[in-house]
Amino acid sequence: MSVNQAVILAAGEGTRMHPLTYTRPKVMLPIANKPILEHLLMEMKLAGVCRFIFVVGYHEEIVREYFADGKSWNVEVRYASQRNLSGTADALRTAEGLIEEDFLMVNGDAIIGFQDITRLGQQAGNALSLIELEDVSGLGVVEVKENRITRIHEKSATPPSKLANAGLYRFTTEIFAAINETPKSSRGEYEITDSIQILINRGIPTTYHTLSRWFDLSYPWDLLTANEEILSTLEPDCQGEIEPNAIIKGVASIGQGTTIRSGSYIQGPVIIGRNCDIGPNCFIRPSTSIGDHCHIGAAVEVKNSVVLSQSKIPHLSYVGDSIIGEGCNLGAGTKIANLKLDKSNVRVNGKDTGRRKLGAILGDNVETGINSSINVGTLIGNRARIGPGALAHGIIAPGSRIF
């Protein structure tokens, strides 16, 4: 039978998303000007889910304030708090008292289409969502036989298949008895995959559904890929003021109270939030998201980037393939490099990002002086200051001063 209740795991910090998650949970990072968690909620609502339990923990006040009781989305939202982040099985255990029937569970940092959610929800008994990938390193993988899961391997060094666990589950209440018998894993956590393996070992069938669409949002640059994908389906919407001689090509969504000043050139898909001051004479290129209360000024070019609310890029600057945190201010002439001279993939802290073009990831309240330069793949922590004419590169800790 189909289910109409879902548990969404939203308690984690997401340390691999630093510096963006120093001040917010991973599920509240924006894509196309909406938190990841909101995108997921809307897809689940389209799949017929109307009752939600959010398991919250790290900076839970941000989630609670934003979603409240869910009435703004015409759904019901209740909360369970995971005080000690001890794994996915422990997270689900905190919601047990709110569940009386079959339900869906999903990692809050997933973006999965409603069609796949619907198909999984319509399966009987316990079921997992899978995604077939060439590279399954760092992911849980499964072995299957005759449409059933036979074994789950959590982050195996030698994965036996290319079928990865996509983090969307359909459960009966049988799962809670298995959770109560689940030991800590080698990582010191209570893993829901171990609980599922207990069910399988008891002969309780666990089926699966292979997803058609899934984003792995593990690292900051993954937000750029998801932002590009979601903006590709953007609907045009203009609630702001467009001055004469401002040009908009392609699809753009412009929020209430925003002014697009004369000489600005916007090439969609682009989304701009509320109460922004854009231009004059700036160039905003495709796949760019700009949050609320932002200023993009004269002779500024922004390309394929995510700019969070209340940030200012006022004069003569270039931002490409980057994420700019909340409340940042870039001094005149700030340039962010986004392409290596040898055109090879950008690496961050030794990891291949898979992107040939990647600029910088700035945390909240970063400021740069005039004519500062930021090299490809630079991560800058919250409240860092990059002085006039300085070159920033590598991993820069929060509160640092680079002069």
N, C-alpha and C positions, 0 to 999 in steps of 0.2 A: 504494500500500500504506500501511497505517497505520504510525505510528512510535512508538517507546517511549523515545526519548531526547530531552531538551530542554536547550537552553542558555538560562539566565536571566541577563539583564544586570542586575547589582546593584552596579555600581561607583560610580555617581554620587552626588554630594552632594545635589542637589536644592535649589539656592539659592533658588528661588521659594518653598520651604517654610520658609524662615527665619521665626522663630527656632527652629523645632522640629528642624531638621537641623544646627544648630551642633554637636551632640554625638552624632549617629547618622545613618546613611545613610537616605535617603528610604524605601527598601524596608522598613525596620524600624519605621516609624511604625505605631502600633497602630490597628486598626479592630475594634471589638467585642472588645477585649482580645487580639487576635492581630496580629502584624505583617502588613503588606500581602503580603510575600513568602510567608508561611505560607498565607494564603488562596489565593494563586495556586498554590502547590505542591499543595494539597489538590484544587483543581479539576483540575489536570493529572493528578494521580494517578487521579481518577475517570475521566479520559479515557484511561487505560491507560498513562500515562507512568510509568516506574519508575526511570529513570536520569537524573540531573540533573548538569549542570555549571553552577555558579554562577560568573560572572565578577565578581570583587569588587575593590574598590580603596579608596575612602574609608571609613575606620573599618571595614575588612574584618574586624577581630578580633571585632566584635559579631556579624556574620553567621556567622563560623566557629564561635564559641562556642555560639550558639543552635542551629544546625542540625547541627553536627558532621558525622558521616558519613551522617546521614539515617535511621539505624536506628530512631529513635523514631517515625518516620512510615512505617516499613517500605518505604523507598526507598533508593537509593544516591545520595549526594551527593559530588561531587568539585569541586575549586576550580581556577580559573585567575585569576591576578592581573593586572589592568591597571594598570601603574605610572603611566603618563601617560594621563590621561583625554582621548584624542584622537578620540573619536567611536565610533559604534556598529559600524562596519566594523572598526575597530582592536580593539574589545572582542571581537568574534567571532574575529578572527585569533588572539587569545591562547589560544583553546580548540581550535584546529585539530588539534593533536596528540592530542586526546582523542576525535576524531570519525572514524568510518570508514564511516558510512552516512547515509541520509536522517535528518533531525532537525527538531525544532521550535526556533524561537528566539522569545523574548518579552521585552519590557521588564519588568523586575522590579516596576515600580510599576503594572502593569495588573491589573485584576480582570476576568476573563473567565470565563464559565460553561463547565463541562466539555462541554456539548452542542456549543458552537461550536468548542471545541478539538478535539473528536472529529471533527467534520465537516472541519475544515481538515486534520487529520492524515491523513484518509482520501483526500485528493486526491492526484493523481499529480504528480510533478515539483515545481517551485517554485511557491509560492502565497503570497498575502498575505491578511490579514484587513482588511476595510474596515468603516467605520461611516458611515452617512449622517447628516449634521448640518446644521442651519441655519447655524450659525456655525462656520466652519473656520479662523478666524484663528489664527495661531500653530501650525497643524498642517500636516503634509504631506498633499497631496491627489493624486489620480490621475485619469487619463483611461482609459476602458475601451472595448473593442469586442469584441462576441461572446465574452463571458466571459473575456477576456484583458486584462491590463494593457498599455496602449500607452505611457504616459508617466507619470512620477512627478515631482511638483513639491514641493520641500521648502520649506515655509513661504513660499509665494508671496504677494506683495503683492496680486495679482489672481488668486485661485484660479479655475481653469477649471471646477471641479465642486464638488459638495457631498459627495463621497466622500472621507473622511479615512482615512489610514493608521492603523490601531488598534494597531500595534506587536506583532502576532503573525504569525509567518512559518513557512512550511514550506520547507525547503531541501534540495536535493541537494548533494553535495560539489562540484558545479560552482561554487558561490558563492565558493569560496576562490581560484580562479584569477581571478575578477572582482575580488575584494578586492585581490589583488596588483597589479592595474592601476588601482585607484581613486585618483584624485588628491585632494588636499585641497580641500574645498569653500570657498566664500567666507567661511564661518564659521571656517575654519582647522581643520576636522575631517574625518576619513575617514567619510563617511556610508554606511550600508548601503543606503540608497535609491539612491545613485549606483552602487553595485555591482550592484544589481538592474537598473538601467537599462542597464548594460553587457551583461547577459545578454539583455535584451529586444532591444537593438540588434543582437545577434548572431543573432536569430531563435530564441532558446531560449524556449519558451512560459512565461509566468508568469500563472497563473490567480488567482482571488480567491474569497473567501467573505465575505458580508456578515453581520456579527455581529448578534445579537438583544439583547445586553446588554453594556454597556461603561461604565466610569467613567473620566472624565478627572481624574486626581489631580495637578493642577498646583500648586494653592495650598492653604494650610492649611484654608480653609473648605470645600474639596472633601472633606476627611475627614469633615466633619459629614454631608454628603449620603450618602456611602458608608456611614457608620455607621448612619444611619437605615435605609437599604435592607437592610443585612445583619442588623440587629437585628429587622427585620420578619419574618425567618424563624427567629428564636431558638426553641430548644426549652427548656421548663422544666427546671430542675435546681437542687436545693437541697442543698448539702453543708454548710451552716453552721448556726448556731443562730438560731432565730427566737423572741424573747422574747414572753411574753403581751402582748396589746394592740398588737403591731405588725401592720400590715395590708399585704398584698401583693395588688394587683389586676392582672390580666393576667399576661403571661409574664415570669418573672424567672429568671435564672441566678445562683446565689450560691455562691461558692467555699468550699472547705474552710477551717475556722478563722475564718471571718467571723461576727460577731455583729450581728444586726439588733435593736436595743434597743427597749424599750417606747415606744409612741407614734409610731414611725416609720411613714410612709405611702409605699409604693413603688407607682408606677403604671407597669406595663410597657408595651412591652418595655424591660427594664433588665438589664444584666449587671454584676455586682460580683465582683471577683477574690477572691484568697485573703487571709486574715488581716487583714480590714478591720474597723473599728469604726464602725458606722453608727448614728447617733442618740445619745441618745433625741430624739424629737419633731422629726424632720427630714422633709422632703418631697422625694422623688426622682421626677422626672417622666419621661415616656416618652422613648425614644431616647437614654438616658444610659448611657455605659460608664465604669466606675470600675475602675482597675487594682488590683494587689495592694498590701497594706500601706497602705491609705488610711484616713483618718478624716474622716467627714462628721458634724458634731456637731449640737448642739441648735439648733433654730430656723434651720437652714440649708435653703435651697431650691436644688436643682440641676435644670436643665431642658435636655434636648436637647444634652448636652455630653459631651466626652471628657476624663476626668481620668486622667492617667498615674500610674503606681505611686509610692507613698511620698509622696503629697501629702496635705496636711491643710487642711480647711476647717472649723474647729472650732465657731465660734459665730456665729449671727445674721447670716449672709451670704447673698447671692444671686448665683448663677452661671447665666447663661442663654446658650445657643447659643455656647458657648465651648470652647476647648481649653486645659486646664491642664497644663503640662509636669510632668516628674518632679521630686519633691522640693520642691514649692512649699508655702508656708505662708501662708494668707490670714488676716490679723488680724480680730478681732471686728468685725462691721459692715461688712465689705468688700462693696461693691455693684458689679456689672458691668452696665452698661446694654447693652441688646441691640435697641433700637428707637428710631429717630430720631423727633423730634416731628412731622415732616412725613410720616412713614411711607414715605418713599422708600427705594430700595435703598441699602444701606450701601456706601460706597466706601472702599478701602484704598489709600493712596498714589496716589490718582487713578484706581484701577481699580474698575470696577463689579463687585462680587462676585456680582451676580445674586440676592442674598439680602436680603429686607426685614428679617429678623432676624439679626443677627450681633453677638455680644459681643466678647470679646477673645481673643487668642492669646498665651499666656504660655509662654516658654521654660522651661528647667529651673531649679530653685532660686530662683525669684522669691519675694520676701516682700513682704507689704503690712502696713502698720500699721492700727490701729483706725480705723474709719469712713473708710477711703479709698474713692475712687470711680474707676472705670475706664470711659471713654467707649466708645461703639460703635466697632468696627473698629480697636481699639488693638492694636498688636503690641509685646510687651515682651520684650526680650532676656534671655538667661540671667543669673542672679545680680543682676538689677536689684532695687532697693529702693524701694518706694512708701511714703512716710512717713505718719504719722497725719494723717487729714483731708485728704490731698493728692488732687488730681485728675490722673489720668494720661490722656493722649490722644495719638494719632498713632503715630509709629514711635519706639520707645525703644530705644536701643542697649544691648547687653550691658554689665552692670556699672554702669549708670546709677543715680543717686540722685535721686529726685523728692521734694522736701519743700515 
